[in-house]
Amino acid sequence: MKKDQLSREIEEKFKQESNKVIDNAEDKDKHSKLLTIIISVIMSSVILGSLVYLDLCQ
């Protein structure tokens, strides 16, 4: 009887830890997507700015 209770507790703890790992992975994905978007916007603005600058210089 104690073994069953102990095994249930271990199983619950394992499920909790696995859910934490999944949540952390999702957070990292969100951060990497946001970083990719920010870098893309910065690169696009630099390219457009350089094209406008070249056009105004001529």
Buried (B, 14 or more C-beta within 10 A) or exposed (E): EEEEEEEEEEEEEEEEEEEEEEEEEEEEEEEEEEEEEEEEEEEEEEEEEEEEEEEEEE
